Amino acid sequence: MRTENSSEDRFKIGARVSWGNMIANLGLVAFKLIAGIVGKSSAMVADAAHSASDLLATAVVIMSLRVSKRPADVDHPYGHGKAEPVAAKIVGLILIIAGCAIGSNSARKIAVGGYTEPGKIALVAAVVSIVVKEAMYRITAATAEAIESSAVMAEALHHRSDAYSSVGTFIGILGARLGVPVLDPIAGIVVAALIVKMGFEITRKSSDELMDAQADPDTLRAVQEAIDSVEGVSDVHYMAARRYGGYAHVDLRIGVDPSLSVVEGHNIAVAAEKAIKGVCPHVIGVMVHVDPESVHEDDPIGHGYADVFQPEGPQRIAQPNAAEMTSVVEPSHIRE
């Protein structure tokens, strides 16, 4: 869990790194393309094309950060944070397409044959690319973790895929210069498979966020501990937390003494909301549904949300059934 960052701060931090990446990528693409042409290395030219795809991915990330910082409005009451996983999915698809292109090009080389020995400059360019791209990955990944951005993390992984691609290019060029030119396309196929795999992983994770997958266990534990400190809450019957960019919204059903008035139940719900936001700065929305505690005693399955605390356990979140929804009167329904 991170400390609080405003939407504007997150945008500035993420955009600063992304713009730096774009400038570095422009120089790297130019260098690799020239090295590939002068050194007569088709592998390096292909590697330059892969690096060029980073420019598109970075542009998508910058746009998503700009959109996600917009405040909630009438049409988007939960804000615009979902723009980030949308961008991450686009970056993942770009990786999949790039990987397939590299793989097919490498397979075509093996089928056709006719290898040429690349020049030394192509080998140097591959080494430079590996070092620069790995540095870009580490800087971007650290930034993504700091601002909790799936889009920026996808950009970081794209840089890592480019580093992998350059490793394959280096092996291929070195093999060709040592008299084993077939290593070039073979390495290209292996690297392509790694890139496609990374693209699918990014796409899967971004899809989870878009479909409101449960938040990380650390956030749920922190919310539970905050609720435990609120006087008047007998238990938590249901908890769900979903991500919106770098922020989260939490839904709760808590049990209270059934003899309390509506106003007293409302005050407990407000206290619960304040407690959660106090320990989880990135939680910007809390909805608390107050139940008489006797309802929870009659419906023990509702406590199944605790399973998410166990990484190996079943990921089952209990949902209130229709009969319960019609038979229980809500003493309070609090929403930010």
N, C-alpha and C positions, 0 to 999 in steps of 0.2 A: 504494500500500500504506500502511496506517496503523499507528500504534503500538498496543500492546496495551490493550484495554479489557475489564474483566471483564463477565460477563453482567449483573450487577447495575448496573454503571455504564452500560452501553448502554441498559438499560431506563430508568434514571433520566433520562438525557439525552434519549432519544426521547420518553418520557412527559411530561417537563416541557414540551417544545415542543408536543406534541400537545394537552395540556390548555390551554396558552396559546392555541392555535389555536381550540379549541372555545369558549372564553370570548369571544374576539374575534368568532367566527362568530355566536354567539348575539346579540351586540349589533348586528352588521352585518345579520343577517336581519331583526331587529325594525325597524331603521331603514329598510331597503329596502322592506319590506312596507308600512309606514306611508306612506313616500314614494310608493309605487305606488298606494295606495288614495286618498290625499289628492290626488296629482297626476294621477289618472285615467289611469295608464299601465299597460296590461296587460303591456307588455314588462318593466317594472320588477318587477311582481308575479311574472312568470315567472323573472326573474333572482333574486328572493328565494327562490323555490322551489329553484333550482339551488344557491344558497348553503346552503340547508337540507340538501341531500344531502351537503354537506361534513361535517355533524355526524355522519351515519351512517358516512361513510368514516373520519373521525377515530376514532370509537368502535371500529371494526373494527381500526384500526392499533394502538390502545392495548391491546386484548385480545391481539393477535398478539405484541406486545412482551412482554406479561406471560407468555404461554405459552412464547415462544422462550427466555426466560432460565432456564427450568427445566433442571436438569442431566440428563445421560443416565441412563437407568434400564434395567431388564431389558427392557421392551417397546420402548424407544426408545434403543438403544445408541449412536446417533449424535447424540443430543440432540433438541431440539425446534425447531431453527432453521428448519425448513421451514414453520413457522407464518407466517413473514414473507412468503414468496412467495405463500402461500395468500391472505393478507390483501391483497397487492398485486393478485392476480387479481380478488378481490371488488371492490376499488376500481375497477379497470379496467372491470368489468361495470357498476358504478354509473354511471360516466362514459358508457358506451355507451347505457345506458337514458336517462340525462338528456339526452344529445345528441339521441337520436331523438325524445324528447318535445318538446324545444325546436324541432326541425326541423318536426315534424308540426304543432305549434301555429302556427308561422310560415306554413307552407304553407296552413293553413286560413284564416288572416287574408287572404292574397292572394286566395283563392278566394271568400271571403264579402264582403270589402271592409268599408265602414262604419268608417273610421278616425276617431279622435278626437284632438284636440290635447292632449298632456299638459302638466301644469304645470311650472313652473321647478324645483320641489323634486325632481322625478324626475330632472332633468338633473344636479342637484347630487349626488344619491344615487349616480348612475352614476359620477361622477368620484371620489367618496369610495371607492366599491367598487373601482375600478381601482387606486387608490393603495394601499389597505389589502391587497387580495389579492396584488398584486405583492410587497409587503413580506413578507407571510406566505410566499409561494413562496420568496423568496430565503433567508429564515431557515430554513425547513424543509428546503430543498434542501441548504444548507450543513451542517445537522445530519445529514441522511441520508448525505452523503458522508463525514462524520467518523466515523460509527459503521457505515458500509457496510450500510445497511438498505434493502432493496428496498421494504418496506412504507412506510417513512417517505418514501422518494423518490416513491412512488405518491401519497401524501398531498400532497406538494409539487406534483406535476403537476396534482392535482385543483384546488389553489388557482390555479395558472396558468390552468387551463381556465375557472375562475370569472372571472378577470381578463379573459380573451378574451370571455367572455359579456357582461361589463359594458361592454367596448369596443363590442360590437355593439349593446347596449342604448343606449349613449350616442349612437351614430350614428343609430339609429332615432328616438330622442326628439328629437334635434337636427333631424333631417330633418322630422319631423312639425311641429315648431314653426316651421320655415322654409317650410312649405307643401308638403313632399314626403313625406307620411306613408307611402308605399309603401316607403321606405327601411328602416322598422322591421322588417317581416317579411323583407325581403331580407337585411338584416344578420343577422337571427336564423338564417336558413338557412345562411349562410356560417359563422357561429360554431358552429352545431350540427355541421357537417361537421368542423370542427377538433376539437371535443370528442370526437366519435366516433373520429376518427383517433387521438387521444391515448389513448383508452380501449383501442383495439386494440393499440397499441404497448406499453402497460403489461401487457396480458394476454399478449402474445407473450413479453416479457422474463421475466415471472414463470413462464411455462410452461417456458422454457428452464432456469430454475433448478430447477424442480420435477423436470424430466427429467434432472438432473445434467449439464447442458451443461458443457463444459470451462471452467475458470476463466480469468480474464483473462491475457493474455500476460506482463504484468509479474510476476505471481505465479509463472508457469512459469519465467521467466528467473531469478528469484531462487532458486527451488528448484534449477535446473540449476547455478547458480553455487555454491550451497552444497554440492551433491554433488561438484562438481569439486574442491573443497578437501579432500575426505575421502580420506585415504591408503588405498589398497587397492581403490578402485573404478576398474575399467578403463573402464567406460562405463555409460550409462543406456539401457536397451533400450526401456523403456516408461514413460510418465508420464501420470497422470490426476489432476486436481484438481477437486473438486466443492464447491460452496458450500452451507453450512448456515447461513442467516441471515447474520450478519456474520463467520462463521468458515469455515474450509475444511478438507477432509480430502484427503490426498495418497496415491496408490498408485504404487509404483515397482517396476521390475524392473531390478536392477543386475547387472553382470558383475564377477566376481572371479577371481583365479587359481584354476584347478580343483584345484591341489595343496593348497589350504588345508583345514584341518580344519573341521568343522561349527562348533566353538566360535569359531574365527577368523572365519569368515564371519558368524556371529552378532554378533561384536564390531564388525565393519565396518558391519553394518546398524544397530546401535545408534548408532554414531558418525554415520551418515548422518541418522538421525532427529533427533539432537541438533543437527546442523548446520543442518537445515532449520528447526527451531523457533527456532533462534538468530537467523536472519535474517528469518523470517516469523512474527511473534508471533500472527497471526490463524490460522495453521495449527495446529489442536489435535489432529489425528489423522494419523499416518503409518503406512502399511503398506509394508514393504520385503520384496520377494521376491528372494532371492539366487540367481543362476544362474552356472554355470561360463561364463567369457567365450567359450569355444569355441562354445557354443550360439548366441550372438549373431552370431558370424562366419558361421554356417550359415543365419542368418535375418535378413538385412540389412533386410528390409522393416519390421522392428520399429521401426526408427529413424524411421518416418514421423510420429511424434508431433511432431517438430521443425517440421512444416508449420504448426502453430498459431502459431509465432512470426511468421509472415508474414501480415499482415492481409489481403492480396489472394490469398494462396495457398490451396490446398485444405485444408479443415478435416477432415483424416482422422486418426483415431487408430488405430494398429495394435493388433489384439487377438491374443493367442496362439491358435494353432489347436489343434484337438483332438489331433492327432497329437503335437504338441510337448508338450502338457500331460501326455500319458500316457507320454512317453519321457524326461521330465526329472524327476529326483528333486530335491525342494526341500531344499537344505542348511539353509535357515533361513526361517522365516515369522514375521516380527515384526509385531506389531500393538499399538497403544496400548490 
